[in-house]
Amino acid sequence: MFITLCLLLGLLALSLQQPLAPSVALEEPCGPSPACQPRLRRDAGGRGGVYEHLGGAPRRRRLYCATKYHLQIHLSGKIDGTLDKNSIFSILEITAVDVGIVAIKGLFSGRYLAMNKRGRLYASEVYSQECEFVERIHELGYNTYASRTYRTMANPAGARRRNNAERLWYVSINGKGRPRRGFKTRRTQKSSLFLPRVLDGKDHGMVRVFHTNSKYRENLLKSSNKDQKTRPAH
């Protein structure tokens, strides 16, 4: 019995002299593999990457209205529609700025689509709250773009029931290629429905040259402005 007790005391002493094994293995340095990279947040448009103010990857599109016009944003600040499917001023950049909210910028004009408190569309040189639009997808792939800032507010209690609902103000191009006032628009009207069209190879070529060749850019904008002045109104 005495010998057994001595053996147990000896084993206990030896165990106290040994360092305790770590319960969790030390993490090895992480390499450049995708698994080791921090997970990126997704921006409001659903694309990967950390979103910054107007810094998400824009979608380059042409907005084709159901009235058969492409939405244009001009250098002069004018907004209208064109039947010319190759117009440089109809190439737009659509960028998510919040969940379901987008900013629409003319790639060649450098101006933002905006709607003022009177419901008029115009091209703004600077980004503001009037440049924010609620983007919604509807039947047959058509989208609507309603002002985030301005709308027709609901009437007070006691008003007619049909006029008692809040109504959004939509971007709209009528059958003559002219923008409609926001308070006159409805979601179900053809003039308020837009089909985002992906750019083709020719469009991408123009964009690439526009960004890399300053002389080409200057001549292209000069000739386009001249055409706009001489072209008769629809």
C-alpha positions in Angstrom: 0.0 0.0 0.0 2.8 2.3 0.9 4.6 1.5 -2.4 1.5 2.3 -4.4 1.0 5.6 -2.7 4.6 6.6 -3.4 4.2 5.8 -7.1 1.1 7.9 -7.4 2.8 10.9 -5.7 5.8 10.5 -8.1 3.5 10.5 -11.2 1.7 13.6 -9.8 5.0 15.4 -9.4 6.1 14.6 -12.9 2.8 15.9 -14.4 3.2 19.2 -12.6 6.6 19.7 -14.1 5.3 19.3 -17.7 3.7 22.4 -19.4 0.0 22.2 -20.0 -0.9 21.5 -23.6 -2.8 24.3 -25.3 -6.5 23.5 -25.6 -6.8 25.3 -28.9 -4.2 25.0 -31.6 -2.4 28.1 -32.7 -3.8 29.5 -36.0 -1.3 29.4 -38.8 -0.8 32.6 -40.9 -3.5 32.9 -43.5 -2.4 33.0 -47.1 -3.8 35.0 -50.1 -6.4 32.3 -50.9 -10.1 33.5 -51.2 -11.0 31.5 -48.1 -8.6 33.6 -46.0 -9.9 36.9 -47.2 -12.5 38.9 -45.2 -16.0 38.5 -46.5 -17.0 41.6 -48.5 -20.3 43.3 -47.9 -22.7 43.4 -50.8 -24.0 46.7 -52.1 -27.6 47.7 -52.6 -27.6 46.4 -56.1 -26.6 42.9 -55.0 -23.0 43.0 -56.4 -20.0 42.1 -54.3 -17.8 44.7 -52.8 -18.0 47.4 -50.1 -20.4 50.1 -51.2 -19.4 53.7 -51.0 -21.4 56.8 -51.9 -22.0 56.5 -55.6 -19.1 54.1 -55.6 -20.8 50.8 -56.4 -20.2 49.2 -59.8 -22.7 51.0 -62.1 -24.9 49.2 -64.7 -24.4 50.7 -68.1 -27.8 50.6 -69.9 -30.1 52.4 -72.3 -33.6 52.9 -70.9 -36.0 52.1 -73.7 -39.5 53.4 -72.9 -42.6 51.5 -73.9 -43.5 54.6 -76.1 -40.4 53.5 -78.3 -38.1 56.3 -77.2 -34.7 56.0 -75.5 -34.2 58.3 -72.5 -31.5 60.9 -73.1 -29.6 63.2 -70.7 -28.0 66.2 -72.5 -25.1 68.4 -71.7 -27.5 71.4 -71.8 -29.5 70.0 -68.9 -32.4 68.8 -71.2 -34.1 65.5 -70.8 -36.0 63.9 -73.7 -36.5 60.8 -75.7 -34.9 59.8 -79.0 -35.8 57.2 -81.7 -32.0 57.0 -82.5 -30.9 53.8 -80.8 -27.2 54.8 -81.3 -27.5 58.2 -79.6 -24.5 58.7 -77.2 -26.7 60.7 -74.8 -28.9 57.7 -74.2 -26.0 55.6 -72.7 -26.6 55.8 -68.9 -25.0 54.6 -65.7 -27.4 53.3 -63.2 -25.9 53.0 -59.7 -27.5 51.7 -56.5 -27.3 54.3 -53.7 -29.6 52.5 -51.2 -31.8 49.5 -51.1 -34.1 49.8 -54.1 -32.8 53.4 -54.8 -30.7 54.3 -57.8 -29.0 57.3 -59.4 -29.1 57.6 -63.2 -26.2 59.5 -64.9 -25.6 60.2 -68.5 -22.2 58.7 -69.4 -21.4 61.2 -72.1 -23.1 64.2 -70.6 -21.8 63.6 -67.0 -25.2 64.9 -65.6 -27.6 63.2 -63.3 -31.3 62.6 -64.0 -33.3 64.6 -61.5 -36.9 65.6 -60.7 -37.7 68.9 -59.0 -40.6 69.7 -56.7 -42.8 70.8 -59.7 -42.4 67.3 -61.2 -40.1 68.4 -64.0 -37.2 66.3 -65.2 -33.9 67.9 -65.7 -30.2 67.0 -65.9 -28.2 68.1 -62.8 -24.5 68.8 -62.8 -24.3 67.7 -59.1 -25.7 64.8 -57.2 -28.5 65.6 -54.8 -31.7 64.1 -53.2 -33.6 65.1 -56.4 -31.4 62.6 -58.3 -32.6 59.6 -56.3 -35.3 57.3 -57.8 -37.1 54.2 -56.5 -36.5 51.4 -59.0 -39.1 48.7 -59.3 -39.3 45.7 -61.7 -42.7 45.0 -63.3 -44.3 42.7 -65.8 -42.4 41.7 -68.9 -39.1 43.0 -67.5 -40.1 46.7 -67.6 -38.9 49.0 -64.8 -40.4 52.1 -63.3 -38.4 55.0 -61.7 -40.2 57.1 -59.2 -38.9 60.2 -57.4 -37.7 59.3 -53.9 -38.2 62.9 -52.7 -41.4 64.1 -54.3 -44.9 62.6 -54.5 -48.6 63.4 -54.2 -49.4 63.1 -50.5 -52.6 61.4 -49.3 -55.5 63.7 -48.8 -56.9 64.3 -45.2 -59.7 62.3 -43.8 -63.0 63.1 -45.4 -61.7 63.5 -48.9 -62.9 61.3 -51.8 -61.7 57.8 -51.3 -60.2 57.5 -54.8 -58.0 60.5 -54.1 -57.1 59.4 -50.6 -54.0 57.3 -51.5 -50.4 58.6 -51.8 -49.2 58.6 -55.4 -45.6 58.4 -56.7 -44.2 60.6 -59.4 -42.6 58.6 -62.2 -40.0 59.3 -64.8 -42.1 59.3 -68.0 -41.6 60.0 -71.7 -44.7 60.5 -73.8 -45.5 59.5 -77.4 -43.7 62.6 -78.7 -40.4 62.0 -76.9 -41.1 64.6 -74.2 -40.9 64.2 -70.5 -44.2 64.3 -68.5 -44.7 66.1 -65.3 -44.3 63.7 -62.3 -47.7 64.4 -60.8 -49.4 63.5 -64.1 -47.9 60.1 -64.3 -49.1 56.6 -63.3 -47.3 53.4 -62.8 -49.5 51.6 -65.4 -49.0 54.1 -68.2 -46.8 53.1 -71.1 -44.8 56.3 -70.8 -43.7 55.3 -67.3 -42.4 51.8 -68.3 -38.7 51.4 -69.3 -36.8 48.4 -70.5 -33.1 48.5 -69.5 -31.1 47.5 -72.6 -27.6 46.1 -72.3 -24.9 47.9 -74.5 -23.7 46.2 -77.6 -20.1 46.0 -78.9 -20.4 49.2 -80.8 -21.5 51.1 -77.7 -18.7 49.7 -75.6 -16.2 50.8 -78.3 -17.6 54.3 -78.2 -17.3 54.4 -74.4 -13.7 53.1 -74.5 -12.6 55.7 -77.1 -14.5 58.4 -75.3 -12.5 57.8 -72.1 -9.1 57.3 -73.8 -9.1 59.9 -76.6 -9.6 63.5 -75.6 -9.8 64.8 -79.2 -12.4 62.2 -80.2 -14.4 63.1 -77.1 -14.3 66.8 -77.9 -15.3 66.4 -81.5 -18.0 63.9 -80.7 -19.7 66.1 -78.1 -19.4 69.1 -80.4 -21.0 67.4 -83.3 -23.7 65.9 -81.0 -24.6 69.3 -79.6 -24.8 70.7 -83.1 -27.2 67.9 -84.2 -29.4 68.5 -81.2 -29.7 72.2 -82.1 -30.6 71.6 -85.8 -32.9 68.6 -85.3 -36.6 69.5 -85.4 -38.7 68.9 -82.3 -40.8 65.8 -82.3 
